[in-house]
């Protein structure tokens, strides 16, 4: 997994262990992502299927894209399409994806890079593998997360952030058994590079076989653990989890993730995404590429798109 890594974890800042009186977050439920297809036909796992939207808030949707090994001619992306009212976060773990939008944002992301696009009032964009990758084939693996915007920010100007893997804040657990990549938000006083409208944290952790990660987490945020690969458990009662499963956690000061002592050869370590944010607690109206507060606002977004008010596809 080529997302940014470090040969010697002992050189990294260590996350403090839970203190006396700190409460662990319990596991409320574990769900398994169904498989599907997106865009022009690339495989995905619908990470949040079966989870109550109130438990997801401020998140709406997340796909694990791949992991798939494409033959020459097989790589696929998405055609030009619109968005309004939320942010898309694309974290590329393996492979390359090109992004372009009609506000001048875009570029290539690969091996631990993140593109953070605030759709706001309306944007058109396209995501596709570069032509050389289509011809050559190769591994493709990443996630796309949809983050809701509060009512006051839904019609803000679109914005694009290009976060390179080298900008991600790197930490390790107290016993140096886990590599923690902070993409957005803050862990134990260490902030990631992502700038967010909605207070939230996004972390990618790699946990060695048999090791435990104890991760302090803001008490006002919800918490979700999604398994990218490998096997392990979540919570002090060690609820089993494996690739494609999401654990929904309750309230507390910190969360625990344990990696199983033995892993498959193709997934030698436990790879998890940990994410959470301050719930927005506003009405949600979601249809296709638009996430608003009311059905009337969604219909207005469709009308604005059809009448060209989102702008035009660049030449």
Protein Blocks (a to p, Z undefined) as FASTA:
>chain_A
ZZdcdfblmlpccdddddehiacdddfbdcddddddehjopacddfkgoiafklmomcfb
dcdehjddddehkaccddddddehiacddddfbdcdddddfeopacddeehiacdddfkl
opcddddddfklmmnopadddddddddddfklmmgccddddddfklpccdddfkopaccd
dfbhceehiacfbdcfbgcddddddddehiacdddddfkbccddddfbdcddedjklpac
dehiacdddedfbdcddddfbdcfklmbccddddddddfkiacddehjbccfbfklmmmm
mmmmmnopnopcdZZ
